[in-house]
């Protein structure tokens, strides 16, 4: 007796998908890798205070007791 069609495992679906539409599965995998790398990059950017630019488009006035004053770069 054969197994019902509804009892298909994930591995079987991936194997069938790779045989039928390999372009879609490959680009989906690359997209997930890209999203992961972009997330890590954005996290590192905010963690390391990446928005601390020396030349800004507008003037920013800070009080001397503001904690951001300690992070100002003096290039």
For each residue, the residues with C-beta under 8 A, 3 or more apart:
1:
2:
3: 7
4: 7
5: 8
6:
7: 3 4
8: 5 12 13
9: 12 13
10: 13 14
11: 14 15
12: 8 9 15 16
13: 8 9 10 16 17
14: 10 11 17 18 25
15: 11 12 18 19
16: 12 13 19 20
17: 13 14 20 21 24 25
18: 14 15 21 22 25
19: 15 16 22
20: 16 17
21: 17 18 24 25
22: 18 19 25 26
23: 26 27
24: 17 21 27 28
25: 14 17 18 21 22 28 29
26: 22 23 29 30
27: 23 24 30 31
28: 24 25 31 32
29: 25 26 32 33
30: 26 27 33 34
31: 27 28 34 35
32: 28 29 35 36
33: 29 30 36 37
34: 30 31 37 38
35: 31 32 38 39
36: 32 33 39 40
37: 33 34 40 41
38: 34 35 41 42
39: 35 36 42 43
40: 36 37 43 44
41: 37 38 44 45
42: 38 39 45 46
43: 39 40 46 47
44: 40 41 47 48 50
45: 41 42 48 50 51
46: 42 43 49 50 51
47: 43 44
48: 44 45
49: 46 52 71
50: 44 45 46
51: 45 46
52: 49 71 72 73
53: 56
54: 73 75
55:
56: 53 59 60
57:
58:
59: 56
60: 56
61:
62: 66 68 69
63: 66 69
64: 69
65: 69
66: 62 63 69
67: 70 71
68: 62 71 72
69: 62 63 64 65 66 72
70: 67
71: 49 52 67 68
72: 52 68 69
73: 52 54
74:
75: 54
